[in-house]
Amino acid sequence: MGDHDDDVPVAKRRRRLCVQVQPAGAGAAAAGIPEDIVEEIILRLPVKSVLRFRSVCKSWRAMVADPCFARLQLRHSTATERRRHPPSMLVLPWWGWRPQRQQMQGTIGFFRYPGHGAAAELAHVRAWWSPTSHAAAADWELPLQCNGLVLVFSMEKSLSSSLMFVCNPATKKLAVVPPGTPDAHGNQSVGFGADESTGKIDMKVVRCFARSDESVGCEVFSLGSPAWRPVADSPCPVRAGAASPCILGAIYWITTAAPTPGMLRFDVRREVFDYFPSPPCVHHDGTSPATATLTELSGNKLCYAHVVAGHTVELWTMAAASATDDGPRWSRHCAVELWRPTQLVVPFADDRHGGIFFNLDLAVIDRYDTQRQVVERVVDMNKEMTYFHSRDKQYYINRGFRWMHHVIQYRESLVSVKAN
């Protein structure tokens, strides 16, 4: 196929789909349905239904299995999500316990949440264990989402190069990422992005790690490949644990020590770093505040958020497309007065009415109404949220354990956790 075959509907590359209809007590009858019509219908279905319809006939199975269909479905899902209010979310509650001295065990779940109410439904769950005696072995960092795939990883020093996996909650497929180069300090920084320049979807995990000589190495793992491969070093250390969104084929990082500008951008296609202008609020020495975090907002906007005083959070935005222009294009988006001081504030989504959703202390979802300039409580994920296996079966969560809840904006896709 050519580089642009992903722009052509799957149906255009076949003749017609003939669906055989056989009513009970009647002879065989055939009804010809144009495959492009079938494709348009299936593209609008939830992924769970699409996967079930693969068993209807060989032609449908072939259609859904075609990588081009997955790309078409992703485009449709992305367009649908932009119109959704509020946006779809994925809540990931996690916890761990120590049944033996040298072992940690636990579970991390993927729950669909519609952005309102107090009910979340299980999409997938992952049990884990690790042979370590460190109490923080289950310290999962903020998951990274790209094209419907979710990258989950731990920041625990002894596990930082091994506890990492990619999951597609919609298809319930999971791939464990192999261990990378050991990190000298356990402060690896991870990014997750896609290179679609060839017409395919090449999903890449990017990992920065410290060497014993304090230099910062970088390596890339393409989903479906056997191992990590080294790329050009990062010009300076990047902050571990901070979100690193991928927008328009580039991953953005906050640096910990650098000449101004204090941010880096990694080109997923060319696999190289370059400095990126930071917002005016960044300290003059080029070091970003410890409370700063990055996220993506609608319209391919990069958002820089940090706590300025007490319980005030300031948000700056910049159109990622303007990154190639001369000079910064940052603008102060808003300042949000929260209910109370918090230790961790993570903006993770916005809606088409301008509302911005925050995860506070890995426990509460709030929404800031930019028009009325008020903060609204959405749900307390510890005390108010009810988790379900399905619509009529509740998922058991032991409230006696200390649960943490990551939340990310999410859209379903058929993108594979292997090569696409």
C-alpha positions as CSV (number, residue, x, y, z in Angstrom):
1,M,0.0,0.0,0.0
2,G,1.1,3.6,-0.5
3,D,1.8,6.1,2.2
4,H,-1.6,7.7,1.9
5,D,-3.7,4.5,1.9
6,D,-4.9,5.4,5.4
7,D,-6.9,8.3,3.8
8,V,-8.9,5.8,1.7
9,P,-11.8,4.0,3.4
10,V,-11.3,0.3,3.7
11,A,-14.4,-0.3,1.7
12,K,-12.9,1.5,-1.4
13,R,-10.2,-1.1,-1.5
14,R,-12.7,-4.0,-1.7
15,R,-15.6,-4.7,-4.0
16,R,-18.8,-5.2,-2.0
17,L,-19.8,-7.0,1.2
18,C,-22.5,-9.6,0.7
19,V,-24.3,-10.4,3.9
20,Q,-26.1,-13.7,3.9
21,V,-29.4,-13.5,5.7
22,Q,-31.1,-16.8,6.6
23,P,-34.4,-16.4,8.4
24,A,-35.6,-19.3,10.5
25,G,-37.8,-21.7,8.5
26,A,-36.9,-20.1,5.2
27,G,-34.5,-20.7,2.4
28,A,-31.3,-18.9,2.1
29,A,-31.6,-15.3,1.0
30,A,-28.9,-12.8,0.1
31,A,-29.0,-9.1,0.8
32,G,-26.2,-7.0,-0.8
33,I,-25.1,-4.1,1.4
34,P,-22.5,-1.7,0.1
35,E,-19.4,-2.2,2.2
36,D,-18.8,1.6,2.5
37,I,-22.2,1.9,4.3
38,V,-21.3,-1.0,6.6
39,E,-18.0,0.6,7.4
40,E,-19.6,4.0,8.2
41,I,-22.0,2.3,10.6
42,I,-19.3,0.2,12.3
43,L,-17.0,3.2,12.7
44,R,-19.7,4.9,14.9
45,L,-20.0,2.0,17.3
46,P,-18.2,1.6,20.6
47,V,-15.1,-0.5,20.4
48,K,-16.7,-3.3,22.4
49,S,-19.4,-3.7,19.8
50,V,-16.9,-3.5,16.9
51,L,-14.9,-6.3,18.4
52,R,-18.1,-8.4,18.8
53,F,-19.1,-7.8,15.2
54,R,-15.9,-9.4,13.9
55,S,-17.6,-12.8,14.3
56,V,-20.4,-11.9,11.9
57,C,-18.5,-12.9,8.8
58,K,-15.0,-13.2,7.3
59,S,-15.4,-9.9,5.4
60,W,-16.3,-8.0,8.6
61,R,-13.4,-9.6,10.4
62,A,-11.0,-8.6,7.6
63,M,-12.4,-5.0,7.7
64,V,-11.9,-4.6,11.4
65,A,-8.4,-6.2,11.3
66,D,-7.2,-3.9,8.6
67,P,-4.8,-1.3,10.2
68,C,-6.3,1.4,8.0
69,F,-9.7,0.7,9.7
70,A,-8.0,1.4,13.1
71,R,-6.7,4.7,11.8
72,L,-10.2,5.7,10.4
73,Q,-11.8,4.7,13.7
74,L,-9.2,6.8,15.7
75,R,-10.0,9.9,13.6
76,H,-13.7,9.4,14.1
77,S,-13.3,8.8,17.8
78,T,-11.2,11.9,18.1
79,A,-13.7,14.1,16.3
80,T,-16.6,12.7,18.4
81,E,-14.7,13.3,21.6
82,R,-14.1,17.0,20.7
83,R,-17.9,17.5,20.6
84,R,-18.6,15.6,23.8
85,H,-19.6,17.5,26.9
86,P,-18.2,16.8,29.4
87,P,-15.2,14.9,28.0
88,S,-14.8,11.1,28.6
89,M,-12.3,10.3,31.3
90,L,-10.5,7.3,32.6
91,V,-10.0,6.9,36.3
92,L,-7.2,4.6,37.4
93,P,-7.4,3.7,41.1
94,W,-4.4,1.8,42.5
95,W,-3.2,0.4,45.7
96,G,-0.7,-2.2,47.0
97,W,0.0,-4.4,50.1
98,R,2.8,-6.5,51.4
99,P,1.8,-10.2,52.0
100,Q,5.4,-11.1,52.4
101,R,8.5,-9.3,53.5
102,Q,10.2,-9.2,50.2
103,Q,7.2,-8.8,48.0
104,M,4.7,-6.1,47.0
105,Q,1.4,-6.9,45.4
106,G,-1.5,-4.8,44.2
107,T,-3.8,-3.9,41.4
108,I,-4.5,-1.0,39.1
109,G,-7.9,-0.6,37.4
110,F,-9.1,1.3,34.3
111,F,-12.6,2.7,34.9
112,R,-14.6,4.7,32.3
113,Y,-16.0,7.9,33.8
114,P,-18.4,10.2,31.8
115,G,-17.2,13.3,33.6
116,H,-20.3,13.7,35.7
117,G,-22.2,11.8,38.5
118,A,-20.6,9.3,40.8
119,A,-20.5,6.1,38.8
120,A,-17.5,4.6,36.9
121,E,-17.5,1.3,35.0
122,L,-14.6,-1.1,34.8
123,A,-12.9,-1.3,31.4
124,H,-9.9,-3.4,32.4
125,V,-7.9,-4.3,35.6
126,R,-4.2,-5.3,35.9
127,A,-2.8,-7.2,38.9
128,W,0.8,-6.9,39.6
129,W,3.5,-8.1,42.0
130,S,7.2,-7.1,42.5
131,P,10.0,-8.7,44.5
132,T,11.1,-5.7,46.5
133,S,11.2,-4.6,50.1
134,H,10.7,-0.9,49.4
135,A,7.5,0.5,50.8
136,A,6.8,2.7,47.8
137,A,7.1,0.0,45.2
138,A,3.6,0.7,44.0
139,D,4.2,4.4,43.3
140,W,2.6,4.6,39.9
141,E,3.2,7.9,38.2
142,L,0.6,9.9,36.1
143,P,-0.4,7.7,33.2
144,L,0.2,9.0,29.7
145,Q,-2.5,8.6,27.0
146,C,-1.9,8.8,23.3
147,N,-4.3,7.5,20.5
148,G,-6.4,5.5,23.0
149,L,-3.4,3.7,24.5
150,V,-2.4,4.3,28.1
151,L,1.2,4.0,29.4
152,V,1.6,3.1,33.1
153,F,4.9,3.1,34.9
154,S,6.4,3.2,38.3
155,M,9.0,5.7,39.7
156,E,10.3,3.5,42.4
157,K,14.1,3.4,42.1
158,S,14.5,-0.4,42.1
159,L,11.7,-0.8,39.7
160,S,11.9,2.2,37.4
161,S,13.2,0.3,34.4
162,S,10.9,-2.7,34.8
163,L,7.4,-1.8,35.9
164,M,6.1,-0.3,32.7
165,F,3.3,-1.4,30.4
166,V,1.0,-0.2,27.7
167,C,-2.7,-1.0,27.8
168,N,-5.6,-0.4,25.4
169,P,-8.6,-0.5,27.9
170,A,-11.1,-0.7,25.1
171,T,-9.7,-3.9,23.5
172,K,-8.4,-5.1,26.9
173,K,-5.0,-5.8,25.4
174,L,-1.8,-5.2,27.3
175,A,1.9,-5.2,26.4
176,V,4.7,-5.1,29.0
177,V,7.6,-2.8,28.1
178,P,11.0,-4.5,28.6
179,P,13.5,-3.1,31.1
180,G,15.5,-0.2,29.8
181,T,19.0,1.1,30.8
182,P,19.3,1.3,34.6
183,D,18.9,4.8,36.0
184,A,21.6,6.0,38.4
185,H,19.1,7.9,40.7
186,G,15.7,6.3,40.0
187,N,14.5,9.6,38.5
188,Q,13.7,8.5,34.9
189,S,11.3,10.7,32.9
190,V,9.0,9.0,30.5
191,G,7.1,10.3,27.4
192,F,4.6,8.6,25.1
193,G,3.8,9.7,21.6
194,A,3.1,8.7,18.0
195,D,4.8,9.1,14.7
196,E,2.2,9.2,11.9
197,S,4.4,10.8,9.2
198,T,4.5,7.6,7.1
199,G,0.7,7.0,7.1
200,K,1.1,4.4,9.8
201,I,0.8,4.8,13.6
202,D,4.2,4.2,15.2
203,M,3.7,4.4,18.9
204,K,6.9,5.2,20.8
205,V,7.8,5.2,24.5
206,V,10.6,7.7,25.2
207,R,12.7,7.5,28.3
208,C,15.3,9.9,29.8
209,F,17.6,8.4,32.5
210,A,20.5,9.6,34.5
211,R,24.0,8.1,34.2
212,S,26.5,7.9,37.0
213,D,28.5,10.8,35.5
214,E,25.3,12.9,35.7
215,S,24.8,13.0,32.0
216,V,21.2,12.3,30.7
217,G,20.7,9.5,28.2
218,C,17.7,8.9,26.1
219,E,16.2,5.8,24.5
220,V,13.2,4.9,22.5
221,F,11.0,1.8,22.5
222,S,8.6,1.4,19.5
223,L,5.6,-0.8,20.3
224,G,6.1,-4.2,18.7
225,S,9.9,-4.0,18.6
226,P,12.1,-6.3,20.7
227,A,14.2,-3.8,22.7
228,W,15.0,-0.2,23.5
229,R,17.4,1.7,21.2
230,P,19.5,4.7,22.1
231,V,19.0,8.1,20.6
232,A,20.7,11.5,21.1
233,D,21.2,12.5,24.7
234,S,19.0,15.1,26.4
235,P,20.8,18.4,26.6
236,C,19.9,18.7,30.3
237,P,18.0,16.9,33.0
238,V,14.2,16.8,32.8
239,R,11.9,16.6,35.8
240,A,10.8,13.1,36.8
241,G,7.2,12.5,37.6
242,A,5.9,15.6,35.7
243,A,3.4,14.9,32.9
244,S,4.9,15.0,29.4
245,P,2.1,15.5,26.9
246,C,2.5,14.7,23.2
247,I,1.0,17.3,20.9
248,L,1.3,17.3,17.1
249,G,4.1,14.8,17.1
250,A,6.2,16.4,19.9
251,I,6.7,15.5,23.6
252,Y,7.2,18.4,26.0
253,W,9.2,18.2,29.2
254,I,10.0,20.6,32.1
255,T,13.7,20.8,32.9
256,T,15.2,20.8,36.3
257,A,18.4,22.7,35.6
258,A,19.1,24.4,32.3
259,P,19.9,27.7,30.7
260,T,16.7,29.6,30.1
261,P,14.1,28.6,28.6
262,G,13.6,25.8,31.1
263,M,11.6,23.4,28.8
264,L,12.5,20.8,26.2
265,R,10.7,19.4,23.2
266,F,11.3,16.0,21.7
267,D,10.4,15.4,18.1
268,V,8.9,11.9,17.9
269,R,9.6,11.5,14.2
270,R,13.2,12.8,14.1
271,E,13.9,11.6,17.7
272,V,15.9,14.7,18.6
273,F,15.6,17.4,21.4
274,D,15.5,21.1,21.2
275,Y,14.9,23.9,23.7
276,F,11.4,25.3,23.9
277,P,10.3,28.7,25.2
278,S,8.9,28.6,28.7
279,P,6.1,30.9,30.0
280,P,7.0,34.2,31.6
281,C,6.1,32.8,35.0
282,V,9.1,30.5,35.1
283,H,11.9,31.5,37.4
284,H,14.5,33.7,35.9
285,D,17.2,31.1,36.5
286,G,15.4,28.8,34.1
287,T,14.2,26.3,36.8
288,S,10.5,25.6,36.8
289,P,8.6,25.6,40.1
290,A,8.4,22.1,41.7
291,T,4.6,22.4,41.5
292,A,4.5,22.9,37.7
293,T,2.8,20.4,35.4
294,L,2.0,20.2,31.7
295,T,-1.1,19.0,29.9
296,E,-2.9,19.3,26.6
297,L,-6.0,21.4,26.2
298,S,-8.4,21.5,23.2
299,G,-7.1,23.0,20.0
300,N,-3.6,21.4,20.3
301,K,-2.7,23.8,23.1
302,L,0.1,23.1,25.6
303,C,-0.9,24.1,29.1
304,Y,1.6,25.0,31.8
305,A,0.0,25.0,35.3
306,H,1.6,25.8,38.7
307,V,0.6,26.9,42.2
308,V,1.5,30.5,42.7
309,A,0.4,31.0,46.4
310,G,-1.7,29.1,48.8
311,H,-4.5,27.5,46.9
312,T,-4.2,29.6,43.7
313,V,-3.3,27.8,40.5
314,E,-2.1,29.8,37.4
315,L,-2.5,28.4,33.9
316,W,-0.6,29.5,30.8
317,T,-1.3,28.2,27.3
318,M,0.4,28.2,24.0
319,A,-0.6,26.8,20.6
320,A,1.8,23.9,19.8
321,A,1.6,24.8,16.1
322,S,3.2,28.2,16.9
323,A,6.3,26.5,18.3
324,T,8.2,27.0,15.1
325,D,7.5,30.8,15.0
326,D,10.0,33.3,16.3
327,G,9.6,34.1,20.0
328,P,7.2,32.6,22.5
329,R,3.4,32.7,22.1
330,W,2.4,32.0,25.7
331,S,-0.6,33.7,27.2
332,R,-2.0,33.7,30.7
333,H,-5.2,31.6,30.5
334,C,-6.6,32.0,34.0
335,A,-5.9,31.9,37.7
336,V,-8.0,29.4,39.7
337,E,-8.8,29.8,43.4
338,L,-9.3,26.3,44.8
339,W,-11.4,25.4,47.8
340,R,-8.3,24.8,50.0
341,P,-4.6,24.4,49.7
342,T,-3.6,21.1,48.1
343,Q,-0.3,19.3,47.7
344,L,-0.9,18.2,44.1
345,V,-3.0,19.9,41.4
346,V,-3.2,18.3,38.0
347,P,-5.3,19.8,35.2
348,F,-6.1,16.9,32.9
349,A,-9.0,17.9,30.6
350,D,-11.2,20.7,29.3
351,D,-14.6,20.8,27.7
352,R,-16.1,22.7,24.8
353,H,-17.6,25.3,27.2
354,G,-14.2,26.3,28.4
355,G,-14.4,24.3,31.7
356,I,-11.1,22.9,33.0
357,F,-11.0,19.7,35.1
358,F,-8.5,19.2,37.9
359,N,-7.4,16.2,39.9
360,L,-6.7,17.4,43.4
361,D,-4.4,15.3,45.7
362,L,-5.2,12.1,43.6
363,A,-8.6,12.1,45.3
364,V,-11.0,14.7,44.0
365,I,-12.1,15.9,40.6
366,D,-13.1,19.6,40.4
367,R,-14.1,21.7,37.4
368,Y,-13.3,25.4,36.9
369,D,-15.9,27.3,35.0
370,T,-13.9,29.9,33.1
371,Q,-17.0,32.0,32.2
372,R,-18.4,32.3,35.8
373,Q,-14.9,32.0,37.3
374,V,-16.0,29.5,40.0
375,V,-14.8,26.1,41.0
376,E,-17.4,23.2,41.0
377,R,-17.0,19.9,42.8
378,V,-17.5,17.0,40.4
379,V,-16.8,14.0,42.6
380,D,-14.7,12.7,45.5
381,M,-13.2,9.5,44.1
382,N,-12.5,8.1,47.5
383,K,-15.8,8.9,49.3
384,E,-18.4,9.4,46.7
385,M,-17.5,7.4,43.6
386,T,-19.1,4.0,43.0
387,Y,-17.1,1.6,40.9
388,F,-18.9,-1.1,38.8
389,H,-17.9,-4.2,36.9
390,S,-20.9,-3.6,34.7
391,R,-24.0,-1.4,35.0
392,D,-25.6,-3.8,37.6
393,K,-22.6,-5.3,39.4
394,Q,-20.5,-3.3,41.8
395,Y,-16.7,-3.6,41.8
396,Y,-15.3,-4.3,45.3
397,I,-12.9,-1.7,46.7
398,N,-11.6,-2.1,50.2
399,R,-12.1,1.3,51.7
400,G,-9.6,0.3,54.4
401,F,-6.7,0.6,52.0
402,R,-5.2,3.9,50.9
403,W,-6.3,4.3,47.3
404,M,-4.8,6.8,44.9
405,H,-6.6,7.9,41.8
406,H,-5.1,9.1,38.6
407,V,-7.4,10.6,36.0
408,I,-6.8,11.2,32.3
409,Q,-8.9,12.4,29.4
410,Y,-9.6,9.4,27.2
411,R,-11.0,8.3,23.8
412,E,-11.5,4.7,22.7
413,S,-9.5,3.3,19.8
414,L,-8.6,0.1,18.1
415,V,-4.9,1.0,18.0
416,S,-2.8,-2.1,18.8
417,V,-0.4,-2.3,21.7
418,K,1.9,-4.0,19.2
419,A,3.1,-2.7,15.8
420,N,0.4,-0.9,13.8
